[in-house]
Amino acid sequence: MARIIAVANQKGGVGKTTTAVNLAAALAAGRRKILLVDFDPQGNATMASGIDKREVRPNGCDVLLDEAAIAEAIIPTEAGYDLLPGNGDLTAAELKLMDAMARESRLKEHLAAVADRYQLIIIDCPPSLHLLTLNALTAADSLLIPVQCEYFALEGLSSLLDTVKAVRQRLNPALAIEGLLRTMYDVRNNLGNEVSAQLTQHFGDQVLRSIIPRNVRLAEAPSHGQPIHLYDRNSRGAIAYMALATELTRRDRQRKQDAGAASTAAAH
């Protein structure tokens, strides 16, 4: 059964979609079965995966509205991961679901139908805390939060963490924080270093060791419809996302070992 990670931050421009796409590609390069869910009406993860968001049908909207089975909407990508594409239709789906029963659990129900096919499912959330993001957080095992190493980095984090707390109370008690990922980092910038120190001070070991640098090749890749792993695998951005994939895999392995040890101890 797949683990599900939602990539979310309601502050735009923090590298959320870049992280979702390139993490999926880096994990797929390690021969893992990955599903990327583009749950942002902007459809940027779909375009960055080399898929035309304007033409792809069925898509995530059709799945959410029960107009298509999720297995029919999932498509393979050149980078080796599968994609549930998204586009502006998701906004219409969100509006139509406002009065629906169990509307926050729609995505969770659909992902359950394909979860046994994948080792990891990554959900790219919209930059808001509305119904689509609530669906993602309800379906997810954990939340990965990209944080831009610039001024106002901590702005909005408290709102997101308040939302996580509410989701735990009402919808998904097991939702964990996968980690905070520092993005757009420039080691030559004093402000970036200060923000990084602030994050570590406030959140401790929830801050991931991996850091995503500000990188021209990383910014160029989406316009070519490719993750950085395909566009320029030797770039600093590609190396950083490979390091992130390795770190998350290692943490997952450690989590399973700790759970196994706790289970054995309880049995005795």
Beta strands, then each sheet from edge to edge (+ up, - down):
strand 1: 3-7
strand 2: 34-38
strand 3: 75-76
strand 4: 82-84
strand 5: 120-124
strand 6: 142-148
strand 7: 176-185
strand 8: 207-213
sheet 1: 3+ 4- 2- 5- 1- 6- 7- 8-
end
